[in-house]
Amino acid sequence: MSRRFPRYLAAAVRRDLARKMAFVAGPRQVGKTTLALSLPGARQGYLNWDVAAHRERILRGELPAGRLWIFDEIHKYRRWRNYLKGLYDGRPRGQRILVTGSGRLDLYRFGGDSLQGRYHLLRLHPFSVAELGIASARDFLGLLRLGGFPEPFLSGSETEARRWSREYRTLLVREEITALERIQDLGHLELLMLRLPELVGSPLSVNALREDLQVSHKAVESWIGALERLFAVFRIGPLGAPRIRAVKKAQKHYHLEWSVVPEDAARFENLVACHLLKWVHFGEDTQGRDLELRYFRDVEGREVDFAVVEAHRPRLLVECKWSDAEPDRNLRYLKARFPDADAWQISATGTKDYRTPDGVRVAPAVRLLQTLV
């Protein structure tokens, strides 16, 4: 598969570079460098902290002569924030600065002065239905099987995708985490990474994982936090509102690389979670909207997979089914309490497409996902 797709953040990056520094963060191998190098004048201004020769140029202050400086993975430098602050404050007129990294650039501070007010943060996600222009059930199932990372998806091969996934997880633990986190027990961390995909879709119990791995609660929580900061996993909390008796603490987790989830229905739910999070982050990062991705579960056991909240009010409710099914009563219950929210029941393999009298849209997943980003 040789086709290439222009990334959905390209216009936002160009726009932000004209105003401040632009930070592009996202998982390893999601396409940050490719996006950066697609900008005019990018190749002559590109410096990668992981390349020894580039690292020496950065430390010596020998920067490219062009109008665009790109610093890739510089957040692995302990003093990176002070370094960028000095460059930005003393930059020549018209100089643009783009920073890309595989960690949460808004969290990896390592001390030093704050960069607040000097940059815009944009989070780059894997390919999605809308970005790829997917309209058919066949192409959608291909995305579900291969995952949304460019290399395995563009290979078009499930075998190559599996090989990539195994190598990716090894590199994540052995290179990224050791470079950015103070974690020494990599063996148990690898066991955790193997266990987590089996738990997608259910509330995540740190105590149960602690017992499985025979380690402390603090260690498990620390490892999951590290995986979150490196965009390997993300957690969502429950929706809470005065008119519903919602649970308050239990979180669910999902993987940015949804192909690691072994069971079909859970993998589909994970894919939808990634699409919704991508839409939420895009709205936050490019439009300044107050969005959150949550799920619903109450003390009576009613559950709805996802709720997108804006300004503390549900805007979108989504329930996932593998195939055609009757409208979910829990989704209808939640829709009745938040009548202004759009409510969708979407399926991975179903074909029915209709709206119920109480306002629930039942449709193939592509119908909703192609309206996102």
C-alpha positions as CSV (number, residue, x, y, z in Angstrom):
1,M,0.0,0.0,0.0
2,S,1.9,3.1,-1.2
3,R,-0.7,5.8,-0.7
4,R,0.3,8.6,1.8
5,F,-2.1,10.8,3.7
6,P,-1.6,14.4,4.7
7,R,-1.8,14.6,8.4
8,Y,-4.8,16.4,10.0
9,L,-2.7,18.7,12.2
10,A,-0.6,20.1,9.4
11,A,-2.6,23.3,8.9
12,A,-2.8,23.9,12.7
13,V,1.0,23.5,13.1
14,R,1.6,26.1,10.3
15,R,-0.9,28.5,11.9
16,D,0.6,28.1,15.4
17,L,4.2,28.5,14.2
18,A,3.3,32.1,13.1
19,R,2.4,33.0,16.7
20,K,4.4,31.0,19.2
21,M,6.4,27.8,19.5
22,A,4.5,24.8,18.4
23,F,4.8,21.6,20.4
24,V,3.6,18.4,18.6
25,A,3.4,15.5,21.0
26,G,2.2,11.9,20.5
27,P,3.1,8.2,20.6
28,R,6.3,6.9,19.2
29,Q,6.1,6.3,15.4
30,V,2.8,8.1,15.0
31,G,4.1,10.4,12.3
32,K,5.4,13.4,14.2
33,T,8.7,13.6,12.3
34,T,7.0,13.0,9.0
35,L,4.6,15.9,9.7
36,A,7.4,18.2,10.8
37,L,9.5,17.4,7.7
38,S,6.6,18.2,5.4
39,L,6.8,21.9,6.3
40,P,8.7,24.3,4.0
41,G,12.4,24.5,4.9
42,A,12.1,21.8,7.5
43,R,14.9,19.5,6.4
44,Q,17.7,22.0,6.8
45,G,16.4,23.1,10.2
46,Y,15.8,19.6,11.7
47,L,17.7,18.5,14.8
48,N,17.1,15.2,16.6
49,W,18.3,14.8,20.2
50,D,18.6,11.0,19.7
51,V,21.2,11.6,17.0
52,A,24.6,12.2,18.5
53,A,25.8,14.7,15.9
54,H,22.6,16.7,16.3
55,R,22.8,16.6,20.1
56,E,26.3,18.1,20.0
57,R,25.1,20.9,17.7
58,I,22.3,21.7,20.1
59,L,24.6,21.7,23.1
60,R,27.1,23.9,21.3
61,G,24.5,26.3,20.1
62,E,25.3,25.6,16.4
63,L,21.8,26.0,15.1
64,P,20.7,25.9,11.4
65,A,20.6,29.2,9.5
66,G,17.1,28.8,8.2
67,R,13.9,30.4,9.6
68,L,12.5,27.1,11.0
69,W,14.2,25.2,13.8
70,I,12.8,21.7,14.6
71,F,13.8,20.0,17.8
72,D,12.8,16.3,17.8
73,E,12.9,14.4,21.2
74,I,14.6,17.3,23.0
75,H,12.5,16.7,26.0
76,K,15.0,13.9,26.9
77,Y,17.4,16.7,27.7
78,R,17.1,17.5,31.4
79,R,17.3,21.2,30.9
80,W,15.2,21.4,27.8
81,R,12.6,23.8,29.1
82,N,15.2,26.4,30.1
83,Y,17.0,25.9,26.8
84,L,13.9,26.5,24.7
85,K,12.9,29.5,26.9
86,G,16.2,31.1,26.1
87,L,16.0,30.4,22.4
88,Y,12.4,31.7,22.2
89,D,13.0,34.9,24.2
90,G,16.2,35.7,22.2
91,R,15.1,34.5,18.8
92,P,15.6,36.6,15.6
93,R,12.6,38.2,14.2
94,G,10.5,35.8,12.2
95,Q,12.3,32.7,13.6
96,R,9.9,29.7,14.0
97,I,10.4,26.9,16.5
98,L,8.8,23.5,16.3
99,V,9.3,20.9,19.1
100,T,8.2,17.3,18.7
101,G,8.3,14.5,21.2
102,S,7.0,11.0,22.1
103,G,6.2,12.0,25.7
104,R,3.7,14.4,27.3
105,L,5.6,17.6,26.6
106,D,3.2,19.4,29.0
107,L,4.3,17.1,31.8
108,Y,8.0,16.4,31.3
109,R,9.3,19.5,33.1
110,F,12.4,18.4,34.9
111,G,12.5,21.7,36.8
112,G,13.4,25.0,35.4
113,D,11.4,28.0,34.3
114,S,7.9,27.5,32.9
115,L,7.3,27.9,29.2
116,Q,3.7,29.0,29.8
117,G,2.5,31.5,27.3
118,R,5.3,30.7,24.8
119,Y,3.9,27.7,23.0
120,H,0.8,25.9,21.7
121,L,0.5,22.2,22.3
122,L,-0.9,19.9,19.6
123,R,-1.4,16.2,20.2
124,L,-1.0,13.9,17.2
125,H,-3.0,10.7,17.1
126,P,-2.9,7.6,14.9
127,F,-4.9,7.4,11.6
128,S,-8.7,7.4,12.0
129,V,-11.8,6.8,9.8
130,A,-12.2,10.5,9.0
131,E,-8.5,11.2,8.3
132,L,-8.3,8.2,6.0
133,G,-11.6,8.9,4.3
134,I,-12.9,5.4,5.1
135,A,-16.5,4.9,4.0
136,S,-16.9,1.1,3.5
137,A,-17.3,-1.7,6.1
138,R,-14.3,-3.6,4.6
139,D,-11.9,-0.7,4.9
140,F,-13.1,-0.1,8.5
141,L,-12.4,-3.7,9.5
142,G,-9.0,-3.3,8.0
143,L,-8.3,-0.3,10.2
144,L,-9.6,-2.3,13.2
145,R,-7.2,-5.2,12.4
146,L,-4.1,-3.3,11.5
147,G,-4.3,-0.4,13.9
148,G,-3.9,3.3,13.1
149,F,-0.2,3.7,13.3
150,P,1.2,4.6,9.8
151,E,3.7,1.8,9.3
152,P,1.5,-1.2,10.1
153,F,-1.6,0.3,8.5
154,L,0.2,1.2,5.3
155,S,1.8,-2.2,5.1
156,G,-1.7,-3.7,4.6
157,S,-0.5,-6.9,6.2
158,E,-1.7,-8.4,9.4
159,T,1.5,-10.4,9.7
160,E,3.7,-7.2,9.4
161,A,1.4,-5.4,11.8
162,R,1.9,-8.1,14.4
163,R,5.6,-8.0,14.0
164,W,5.6,-4.2,14.2
165,S,3.5,-4.3,17.3
166,R,5.9,-6.7,19.1
167,E,8.9,-4.6,18.2
168,Y,7.2,-1.4,19.1
169,R,6.4,-2.5,22.7
170,T,9.9,-3.7,23.2
171,L,11.3,-0.4,22.1
172,L,8.8,1.5,24.2
173,V,10.0,-0.2,27.4
174,R,13.7,-0.6,26.6
175,E,14.3,2.9,25.1
176,E,11.6,5.4,25.7
177,I,10.8,4.5,29.3
178,T,14.4,4.1,30.4
179,A,15.2,7.5,28.8
180,L,12.4,9.4,30.5
181,E,11.3,7.5,33.6
182,R,13.0,6.3,36.8
183,I,11.8,2.7,36.5
184,Q,14.2,-0.2,37.1
185,D,11.9,-3.2,37.2
186,L,11.4,-3.5,33.5
187,G,10.5,-7.2,33.6
188,H,7.4,-6.6,35.7
189,L,6.5,-3.5,33.5
190,E,6.6,-5.8,30.4
191,L,4.3,-8.2,32.2
192,L,2.0,-5.4,32.9
193,M,1.9,-4.3,29.3
194,L,1.0,-7.9,28.3
195,R,-1.8,-8.0,30.9
196,L,-3.4,-4.7,30.2
197,P,-4.9,-5.4,26.7
198,E,-6.9,-8.2,28.2
199,L,-8.6,-5.8,30.6
200,V,-9.8,-3.2,28.1
201,G,-13.5,-2.3,28.5
202,S,-13.8,-3.1,32.2
203,P,-13.0,-0.8,35.2
204,L,-9.3,-1.0,35.9
205,S,-8.4,-2.5,39.3
206,V,-4.9,-1.5,40.4
207,N,-5.3,-3.8,43.4
208,A,-6.0,-6.8,41.2
209,L,-3.0,-6.0,39.0
210,R,-0.9,-5.6,42.1
211,E,-1.9,-9.1,43.2
212,D,-1.3,-10.6,39.8
213,L,2.2,-9.1,39.5
214,Q,3.1,-9.5,43.2
215,V,4.3,-5.9,43.4
216,S,3.1,-2.9,45.4
217,H,0.1,-0.7,44.6
218,K,2.4,2.3,44.3
219,A,4.6,0.5,41.7
220,V,1.6,-0.4,39.5
221,E,0.2,3.1,39.7
222,S,3.6,4.5,38.8
223,W,4.0,2.2,35.8
224,I,0.6,3.0,34.4
225,G,1.3,6.7,34.9
226,A,4.5,6.3,32.9
227,L,2.7,4.5,30.1
228,E,0.1,7.4,30.0
229,R,2.9,10.0,29.8
230,L,4.3,8.1,26.8
231,F,0.9,7.9,25.0
232,A,0.9,4.1,25.3
233,V,-2.4,4.0,27.3
234,F,-5.0,6.5,28.5
235,R,-7.6,6.3,31.2
236,I,-11.1,7.8,31.4
237,G,-13.1,8.4,34.4
238,P,-16.9,8.1,35.0
239,L,-19.4,10.7,34.2
240,G,-20.9,12.3,37.3
241,A,-23.9,14.6,37.4
242,P,-26.5,15.5,40.1
243,R,-29.4,13.9,38.3
244,I,-27.8,10.4,38.1
245,R,-26.4,8.2,40.8
246,A,-23.0,7.6,39.1
247,V,-20.0,5.8,40.4
248,K,-17.2,8.2,41.2
249,K,-13.8,6.4,41.3
250,A,-13.4,3.5,38.9
251,Q,-11.5,4.3,35.7
252,K,-11.3,2.4,32.4
253,H,-8.2,2.3,30.2
254,Y,-7.5,2.0,26.5
255,H,-4.5,1.6,24.2
256,L,-3.5,4.1,21.5
257,E,-2.4,0.9,19.6
258,W,-5.8,-0.8,19.6
259,S,-4.5,-3.8,17.6
260,V,-3.0,-5.2,20.8
261,V,-6.4,-5.9,22.3
262,P,-7.1,-9.6,21.6
263,E,-11.0,-9.8,21.7
264,D,-12.9,-8.4,18.8
265,A,-15.6,-6.5,20.7
266,A,-13.1,-5.0,23.2
267,R,-10.8,-4.0,20.3
268,F,-13.7,-2.3,18.6
269,E,-14.6,-0.4,21.8
270,N,-10.9,0.6,22.1
271,L,-10.8,1.9,18.5
272,V,-13.9,4.0,19.2
273,A,-12.3,5.4,22.4
274,C,-9.2,6.4,20.4
275,H,-11.4,8.2,17.8
276,L,-13.3,10.1,20.4
277,L,-10.1,11.0,22.3
278,K,-8.6,12.3,19.0
279,W,-11.7,14.5,18.5
280,V,-11.6,15.7,22.1
281,H,-7.9,16.6,21.9
282,F,-8.3,18.3,18.5
283,G,-11.1,20.5,19.9
284,E,-9.0,21.4,23.0
285,D,-5.7,22.0,21.2
286,T,-6.9,23.9,18.1
287,Q,-10.2,25.5,19.3
288,G,-9.7,25.9,23.0
289,R,-12.8,24.0,23.8
290,D,-13.5,22.5,27.3
291,L,-14.0,18.8,26.4
292,E,-13.5,15.6,28.3
293,L,-14.0,11.9,27.4
294,R,-15.7,9.9,30.1
295,Y,-17.9,6.8,30.4
296,F,-21.1,6.2,32.4
297,R,-21.8,3.7,35.1
298,D,-24.2,4.1,38.0
299,V,-24.7,2.3,41.3
300,E,-27.5,0.2,39.8
301,G,-25.1,-1.2,37.2
302,R,-26.3,0.7,34.2
303,E,-23.4,1.5,31.8
304,V,-22.8,3.4,28.6
305,D,-19.4,3.1,26.9
306,F,-18.6,6.8,26.3
307,A,-19.8,10.3,27.0
308,V,-18.1,13.4,25.6
309,V,-18.6,16.2,28.0
310,E,-18.3,19.9,27.1
311,A,-18.4,22.6,29.8
312,H,-19.5,19.8,32.3
313,R,-22.5,18.8,30.2
314,P,-22.8,15.6,28.1
315,R,-22.6,16.5,24.4
316,L,-22.3,13.0,22.8
317,L,-23.2,9.6,24.2
318,V,-21.9,6.5,22.4
319,E,-22.6,2.8,23.0
320,C,-20.6,0.2,21.1
321,K,-22.0,-3.2,19.8
322,W,-20.1,-5.7,17.7
323,S,-23.2,-6.4,15.4
324,D,-26.8,-5.2,15.0
325,A,-28.7,-5.1,18.3
326,E,-31.8,-3.6,19.7
327,P,-31.3,-0.1,21.1
328,D,-29.5,-0.3,24.4
329,R,-31.8,0.5,27.4
330,N,-28.9,2.1,29.4
331,L,-28.2,4.4,26.5
332,R,-31.9,5.3,26.3
333,Y,-31.9,5.9,30.0
334,L,-29.0,8.3,29.8
335,K,-30.4,10.0,26.7
336,A,-33.7,10.7,28.6
337,R,-31.7,12.5,31.3
338,F,-29.6,14.5,28.9
339,P,-32.0,15.1,25.9
340,D,-29.7,17.7,24.4
341,A,-26.9,15.2,23.9
342,D,-26.5,13.3,20.6
343,A,-26.9,9.6,21.4
344,W,-25.4,6.9,19.1
345,Q,-25.4,3.1,19.2
346,I,-22.8,2.0,16.7
347,S,-21.7,-1.4,15.5
348,A,-18.6,-2.8,14.0
349,T,-20.3,-5.3,11.6
350,G,-24.0,-4.3,11.6
351,T,-25.8,-2.7,8.7
352,K,-28.9,-1.2,10.3
353,D,-29.2,2.6,10.2
354,Y,-32.2,4.4,11.8
355,R,-33.2,6.7,14.6
356,T,-35.5,5.7,17.4
357,P,-38.5,7.8,18.5
358,D,-36.6,8.8,21.7
359,G,-33.7,10.2,19.6
360,V,-31.1,7.4,19.6
361,R,-29.3,6.9,16.3
362,V,-28.5,3.2,15.6
363,A,-25.9,2.9,12.8
364,P,-22.7,1.3,11.5
365,A,-19.7,2.8,13.3
366,V,-18.4,4.5,10.1
367,R,-21.4,6.8,10.1
368,L,-20.4,8.4,13.4
369,L,-16.6,8.1,13.1
370,Q,-16.4,9.8,9.7
371,T,-17.9,13.0,11.2
372,L,-15.0,13.3,13.7
373,V,-11.4,14.1,12.8
